[in-house]
Amino acid sequence: MNYNIKKYFPFVLFVGAMLILHAIMGFNGDDIKYAKVLTNQSLVDYINYRYYNWSSRLIIDGLLVILTHIDMIIWKILDVIIYTFGVYYIIKLVNKKYSKKMAYFGILLFLMYPFYEMASAGWISTTLNYSWCFAFGIISFIPLIYEVQGEKVNRYMYVISFLALLFATNQEQSGALIFAFNLLYLLNSLINKKPVNKFNVLATVISAGALIFVFTCPGNTIRFAHEVAYWYPEFANFTILDKSYLGLVTTFGSLIEQKILFPMFYIILSVFVLIRSENKYLKYFCYFNIILVVFITVFNTFIDISILETSLKSLGNVPGVIKNSPLMAIPHMFEQIVNATPYLTETLKLFTYEGLPKLSINSISIVVLCLYLLISSCIMLVKAFPKNLLPFFIFLGGFVSRFIVGFSPVVFPSGARVTIFLYVALITLILMLLKKLYDNNAIPSRTQVILENSFLIIAFLNYVIVFAISFMKYGIF
């Protein structure tokens, strides 16, 4: 028992960190509305109404109104357990021969995720629709993960994976991802004349059926029309190019604004290709990519600092000691810096601009920048994993899951919560790159220590920020 605790101690730490975070979570947002649903109608009546008037997410919505109706502590316990299982199986997917160091890297990466985004529509409402769908989505792949790693799956795990599949495919983004990866796995088996996994066939059929259910649900059509009228009337006149712009720019805007996971992925990927390549032009390409993403991240940080005072006010009541601090003069100093480069500033501000800008040198530049980041990432992934297309498909799947949000009128009100599947893809890829670097002894011992300490510091600081924002903006007190 003590051996197992020591072996899996990274996950014990992760559970502890999540329990502390959940302790301050309060009832907020849409949770308050959903908590009242079962006081004046039955669950069956509610589900029937949702199907015909609002949403195809019947499984999620049904569980949502039940959990908001009872003590929040039940959801808190379930959320920590379910999210941790999702994290565990993502790490297991990469970390076939269990390495404690890789497990630590994995949990540190997940602690870098901005978890406060799971409160943007209410803690319970958002987690069930996003972080639970991520977790149940990866759990639905357990039979395939075990098959690839040469492990046996007991029948109870099949039942758990099947139930997880039903839940995760009830949400459009995770349903599409599950269908795509199951279809790719099935096609790979057929093309290479491998035995076809029966659960793989079942998952492909169910996820395809779930997508058909989404497209034929009358409530989704009504909801779409309502959201266009309420949130974004101009959206009704947008062309495919307009919506593609929104999808592309808001996707990279979310990643650049978070400032951690995408720059880390892009830099580690560039360094990985740089180490392995002997082509001088490819090396120059990688050097340029590193300089580019560092510059964008740093300059975007300057822009954020320049509007720090406004950002603090958005969190609620700002204590007088902070408001009157001499340090508040710093934003004004950075404001002068960003104003000195209007082209660059106005271009990067389009990452967070909530609307469709006019055609200009700035809007063209932001599209070119986003396309470059996308295409260069794909090129480097193919170079990094020349005999394995899975990393490429993981990145592409994560990107498309967020890109398609641009075709929704709630692209801006949805915020960064809809980026969770792309973040998970980036975390998975970073872990895969680190594992290859460590397995090949491509990193000197001294550099390993610096890298590991850097991950620890970044994860700790991000966790403190997540805790602070969760406490100030969505806390129980």
C-alpha positions in Angstrom: 0.0 0.0 0.0 2.8 2.4 1.0 4.6 1.5 -2.3 1.5 2.4 -4.4 1.1 5.7 -2.6 4.7 6.5 -3.2 4.5 5.4 -6.8 1.4 7.4 -7.6 2.2 10.3 -5.3 2.0 12.9 -8.1 -1.7 12.1 -8.4 -2.1 12.3 -4.6 -0.6 15.9 -4.8 -3.0 16.7 -7.7 -6.0 15.5 -5.8 -4.9 17.6 -2.8 -4.4 20.7 -5.0 -7.9 20.3 -6.5 -9.6 19.7 -3.2 -8.1 22.9 -1.8 -9.3 24.8 -4.9 -12.8 23.2 -4.7 -13.1 24.2 -1.1 -13.5 27.8 -2.0 -15.9 27.3 -5.0 -19.3 28.8 -4.5 -22.7 28.5 -6.1 -22.8 31.0 -9.1 -23.9 31.7 -12.6 -26.4 29.4 -14.3 -26.2 26.9 -11.4 -28.6 29.1 -9.5 -31.1 28.9 -12.3 -30.8 25.2 -12.8 -31.1 24.5 -9.1 -34.8 25.7 -9.3 -35.8 23.5 -12.3 -37.0 20.5 -10.3 -39.1 22.5 -7.8 -41.9 23.0 -10.3 -41.6 20.2 -12.9 -40.4 16.6 -13.2 -37.1 15.6 -14.7 -38.9 14.0 -17.7 -40.9 17.1 -18.4 -37.7 19.2 -18.3 -35.8 16.9 -20.6 -38.7 16.9 -23.0 -38.8 20.7 -23.0 -35.0 21.0 -23.6 -35.2 18.6 -26.6 -37.8 20.6 -28.4 -36.8 24.1 -27.3 -33.2 24.4 -26.4 -30.6 21.6 -26.5 -29.6 18.0 -27.5 -27.4 17.7 -24.4 -30.1 15.7 -22.6 -27.9 13.5 -20.5 -25.7 16.4 -19.4 -28.7 18.6 -18.7 -30.5 15.9 -16.8 -27.5 15.3 -14.5 -26.9 19.0 -14.2 -30.3 19.9 -12.7 -30.0 17.0 -10.3 -26.5 18.0 -9.0 -27.5 21.7 -8.7 -30.6 20.6 -6.8 -28.6 18.9 -4.0 -25.7 19.9 -1.8 -22.8 21.3 -3.8 -20.4 19.1 -1.8 -21.5 16.1 -3.9 -20.5 17.8 -7.1 -17.2 18.9 -5.6 -16.3 15.3 -4.7 -17.4 14.0 -8.0 -15.6 16.7 -9.9 -12.2 16.1 -8.2 -12.6 12.3 -8.8 -13.7 12.5 -12.5 -11.2 15.3 -13.5 -8.3 13.3 -11.8 -9.2 10.2 -13.7 -9.2 12.2 -16.9 -5.7 13.5 -16.1 -4.5 10.1 -15.1 -5.5 8.4 -18.4 -4.1 11.2 -20.5 -0.8 10.7 -18.7 -1.2 6.9 -19.1 -1.7 7.3 -22.8 1.7 8.9 -23.1 3.5 7.2 -20.2 3.1 3.5 -21.2 6.0 2.3 -19.0 5.1 4.3 -15.9 7.6 7.0 -15.1 7.1 9.0 -12.0 8.9 11.9 -13.5 6.6 12.0 -16.5 3.6 11.7 -14.1 4.9 14.8 -12.3 5.3 16.6 -15.6 1.8 15.7 -16.5 0.1 17.0 -13.3 2.2 20.2 -13.4 1.0 20.8 -17.0 -2.6 20.3 -15.9 -2.0 22.7 -13.0 -1.0 25.3 -15.7 -4.5 25.1 -17.1 -6.7 28.2 -16.2 -9.3 26.1 -14.3 -11.2 29.3 -13.3 -12.7 29.1 -16.8 -14.8 26.3 -15.5 -16.8 28.8 -13.5 -17.6 31.1 -16.4 -21.2 29.8 -16.7 -21.4 28.4 -13.1 -19.0 25.8 -11.6 -21.4 22.9 -12.0 -22.8 24.0 -15.4 -19.4 24.5 -17.0 -17.6 21.5 -15.6 -20.3 19.0 -16.7 -20.3 20.4 -20.2 -16.5 20.7 -20.6 -14.1 19.2 -18.1 -16.4 16.2 -17.5 -16.7 15.7 -21.2 -12.9 15.8 -21.5 -12.5 13.3 -18.7 -15.3 10.9 -19.8 -14.0 11.3 -23.4 -10.6 10.0 -22.5 -12.1 7.3 -20.3 -14.2 6.1 -23.3 -10.8 5.4 -25.1 -9.5 3.1 -22.3 -10.2 -0.2 -24.2 -8.2 1.2 -27.2 -5.4 2.7 -25.0 -5.1 -0.7 -23.2 -5.1 -2.5 -26.6 -2.3 -0.3 -27.9 -0.2 -0.8 -24.8 -0.8 -4.6 -24.8 -2.9 -4.7 -21.6 -6.1 -6.6 -20.9 -9.3 -4.9 -20.2 -11.8 -6.4 -17.8 -15.5 -6.3 -18.5 -16.2 -3.7 -15.8 -13.9 -1.3 -17.6 -15.9 -1.9 -20.8 -19.1 -0.9 -18.9 -17.4 2.2 -17.5 -16.0 3.2 -20.8 -19.4 2.7 -22.5 -21.2 4.9 -19.9 -18.4 7.5 -20.3 -18.9 7.3 -24.1 -22.6 8.1 -23.8 -22.0 11.1 -21.6 -19.1 12.6 -23.6 -20.8 12.2 -27.0 -23.7 14.2 -25.7 -21.6 17.4 -26.1 -20.8 18.5 -29.6 -17.1 19.2 -29.4 -16.2 16.0 -27.5 -18.6 14.0 -29.6 -17.0 15.1 -32.8 -13.5 14.4 -31.4 -14.5 10.9 -30.2 -16.1 10.1 -33.6 -13.0 11.3 -35.5 -10.4 9.4 -33.4 -12.5 6.2 -33.3 -12.9 6.4 -37.1 -9.2 6.9 -37.6 -8.4 4.0 -35.3 -10.9 1.8 -37.2 -9.5 2.8 -40.6 -6.0 2.2 -39.3 -7.0 -1.4 -38.3 -8.6 -2.1 -41.6 -5.8 -0.6 -43.8 -3.1 -2.5 -41.8 -5.2 -5.6 -41.7 -5.2 -5.8 -37.9 -8.0 -7.4 -35.9 -10.9 -4.9 -35.5 -11.7 -4.0 -31.9 -15.4 -4.5 -31.3 -15.6 -1.7 -28.8 -14.0 0.6 -31.4 -16.8 -0.2 -33.9 -19.4 0.3 -31.2 -17.9 3.7 -30.2 -17.7 4.8 -33.8 -21.4 4.0 -34.4 -22.6 5.6 -31.1 -20.6 8.8 -31.7 -21.8 9.0 -35.3 -25.4 8.6 -34.0 -24.8 11.2 -31.3 -23.7 13.7 -34.0 -26.8 12.9 -36.1 -28.9 13.5 -33.0 -27.2 16.9 -32.5 -28.0 18.0 -36.1 -31.6 16.8 -36.0 -32.6 18.0 -32.6 -35.2 20.8 -33.0 -34.1 22.5 -29.8 -30.7 23.2 -31.3 -32.2 25.1 -34.2 -34.4 27.2 -31.9 -31.4 27.9 -29.6 -29.2 28.9 -32.5 -31.7 31.4 -33.7 -32.3 32.8 -30.2 -28.5 33.2 -29.6 -28.0 35.0 -32.9 -30.8 37.5 -32.0 -29.7 37.9 -28.4 -25.9 37.7 -28.5 -24.8 38.6 -32.0 -27.4 39.8 -34.5 -24.7 40.7 -37.1 -23.7 37.0 -37.1 -26.8 36.2 -39.4 -25.1 38.0 -42.3 -21.6 36.6 -41.9 -20.1 34.6 -44.7 -18.0 31.4 -44.2 -14.9 33.5 -44.5 -16.1 35.8 -41.7 -16.9 32.8 -39.4 -13.5 31.2 -40.3 -11.8 34.5 -39.3 -13.6 34.4 -35.9 -12.7 30.7 -35.4 -9.0 31.2 -36.3 -8.3 34.4 -34.5 -10.3 33.7 -31.3 -8.6 30.2 -31.1 -5.1 31.6 -31.1 -6.3 34.6 -29.1 -7.3 32.3 -26.2 -3.9 30.5 -26.4 -1.9 33.7 -26.5 -3.9 35.3 -23.7 -3.2 32.4 -21.4 0.5 32.9 -22.1 1.7 29.5 -20.8 0.6 26.2 -22.5 0.8 27.3 -26.2 4.1 29.2 -25.9 5.5 26.2 -24.0 4.3 23.7 -26.5 5.6 25.8 -29.5 9.0 26.4 -27.9 9.5 22.7 -26.8 8.4 21.5 -30.2 10.8 23.9 -31.9 13.7 22.9 -29.6 12.9 19.2 -30.2 13.1 19.6 -34.0 16.1 21.8 -33.7 18.0 19.1 -31.7 17.0 16.3 -34.1 17.5 18.1 -37.4 20.7 18.4 -39.4 19.1 20.7 -42.0 20.4 24.2 -41.5 17.3 25.8 -43.0 15.0 23.8 -40.7 17.2 25.0 -37.8 16.7 28.6 -38.9 13.0 28.0 -39.1 13.0 26.7 -35.6 15.1 29.6 -34.2 12.7 32.0 -35.9 9.7 30.2 -34.3 11.1 30.4 -30.8 11.9 34.2 -31.2 8.5 34.8 -32.7 6.4 33.1 -29.9 8.5 34.6 -27.2 8.2 38.1 -28.7 4.4 37.8 -29.1 4.0 36.5 -25.6 6.1 39.2 -24.0 4.6 42.0 -26.0 1.1 40.7 -25.3 2.0 40.8 -21.6 3.0 44.4 -22.0 -0.4 45.1 -23.4 -2.1 43.3 -20.5 0.0 45.2 -17.9 -1.0 48.5 -19.6 -4.6 47.8 -18.9 -4.1 46.1 -15.5 -6.1 48.7 -13.6 -9.2 48.0 -15.8 -8.6 44.2 -15.5 -8.5 44.4 -11.7 -11.8 46.3 -11.6 -13.4 43.5 -13.7 -12.7 41.0 -10.8 -15.0 42.9 -8.4 -14.1 45.1 -5.4 -10.4 45.9 -5.5 -9.0 46.6 -2.0 -7.9 50.2 -1.4 -4.3 49.1 -0.5 -4.0 47.7 -4.1 -5.8 50.6 -5.8 -3.7 53.3 -4.1 -0.4 51.4 -4.3 2.5 53.2 -6.0 2.9 50.0 -8.1 -0.3 51.0 -10.0 2.0 53.5 -11.8 3.6 50.6 -13.6 0.6 50.1 -16.0 0.9 53.7 -17.2 4.6 53.1 -18.0 3.8 50.1 -20.1 0.9 52.0 -21.7 3.5 54.4 -23.1 5.6 51.4 -24.5 2.7 49.8 -26.3 1.5 53.1 -27.7 4.9 53.7 -29.2 4.3 50.8 -31.6 0.7 51.3 -32.9 0.8 48.8 -35.7 2.0 46.0 -33.5 -0.3 46.9 -30.7 -3.4 47.2 -32.8 -2.6 43.9 -34.5 -2.2 41.9 -31.4 -5.2 43.6 -29.8 -7.3 41.8 -32.4 -6.7 38.6 -30.5 -9.2 39.9 -27.9 -11.4 42.1 -30.1 -15.0 40.9 -29.8 -16.2 41.5 -33.3 -15.3 41.3 -36.9 -12.9 44.1 -37.8 -12.8 45.9 -41.1 -10.3 44.8 -43.7 -7.0 46.5 -42.9 -3.3 45.8 -42.6 -3.9 44.8 -39.0 -6.7 42.3 -39.7 -4.7 40.8 -42.6 -1.6 40.6 -40.4 -3.4 38.8 -37.6 -4.7 36.2 -40.0 -1.3 35.7 -41.5 0.2 35.3 -38.0 -2.4 32.8 -36.9 -2.0 30.8 -40.1 1.7 30.8 -39.7 1.4 29.5 -36.1 -1.0 26.8 -37.2 1.0 25.6 -40.3 4.4 25.8 -38.6 3.1 23.7 -35.7 1.9 21.1 -38.1 5.1 21.1 -40.0 7.2 20.7 -36.9 5.0 17.9 -35.5 5.4 15.9 -38.7 9.2 16.5 -38.5 9.2 15.6 -34.8 7.2 12.4 -35.2 8.0 11.3 -38.8 6.6 7.7 -38.4 3.7 8.6 -36.2 0.8 10.7 -37.3 -1.1 10.5 -34.0 0.5 13.7 -32.6 -0.4 15.6 -35.7 -4.0 14.4 -35.5 -4.1 15.2 -31.7 -3.1 18.8 -32.5 -5.4 19.1 -35.5 -8.3 17.6 -33.6 -7.8 20.0 -30.7 -7.5 23.0 -33.1 -10.6 22.1 -35.0 -12.6 21.6 -31.8 -12.0 25.2 -31.0 -12.0 26.6 -34.5 -15.6 25.5 -35.1 -16.8 27.7 -32.3 -16.3 30.6 -34.7 -19.4 29.3 -36.5 -21.5 29.9 -33.4 -23.1 33.2 -32.4 -21.8 32.6 -28.8 -18.1 32.6 -29.9 -17.4 35.5 -27.5 -19.8 34.9 -24.6 -18.5 31.3 -24.5 -15.1 32.6 -23.4 -12.1 30.3 -23.0 -14.0 27.4 -21.6 -14.6 26.0 -25.1 -10.8 25.8 -25.6 -10.4 23.0 -23.0 -10.0 20.3 -25.6 -7.3 22.2 -27.4 -5.5 22.8 -24.1 -5.7 19.1 -23.3 -4.2 18.3 -26.8 -1.3 20.7 -26.1 -0.7 19.2 -22.7 -0.6 15.7 -24.3 1.8 16.8 -27.0 4.1 18.6 -24.6 4.2 15.4 -22.5 4.9 13.3 -25.6 7.8 15.6 -26.6 9.3 15.5 -23.1 9.1 11.8 -22.9 11.0 11.4 -26.2 13.6 13.9 -25.1 14.1 12.1 -21.8 14.0 8.6 -23.3 16.7 9.6 -25.9 18.8 11.4 -23.2 18.7 14.5 -25.4 18.7 16.9 -22.5 21.9 17.3 -20.3 21.4 16.6 -16.6 21.9 20.2 -15.6 19.3 21.4 -18.2 16.9 18.7 -16.9 17.1 20.2 -13.4 16.4 23.7 -14.8 13.5 22.4 -16.9 11.9 20.5 -14.0 12.3 23.5 -11.6 10.8 25.8 -14.2 7.8 23.6 -14.7 7.3 23.5 -10.9 7.5 27.3 -10.5 5.2 28.0 -13.5 2.7 25.5 -12.3 2.7 26.8 -8.7 2.4 30.4 -9.8 -0.5 29.6 -12.2 -2.2 27.6 -9.4 -1.9 30.6 -7.1 -3.4 32.8 -9.9 -6.2 30.3 -10.5 -6.9 30.2 -6.8 -6.9 34.0 -6.4 -9.3 34.5 -9.4 -11.6 31.7 -8.3 -11.7 33.2 -4.8 -12.2 36.8 -5.8 -14.6 36.3 -8.7 -16.4 33.0 -8.1 -15.6 32.2 -4.4 -18.0 31.0 -1.7 -17.4 33.9 0.5 
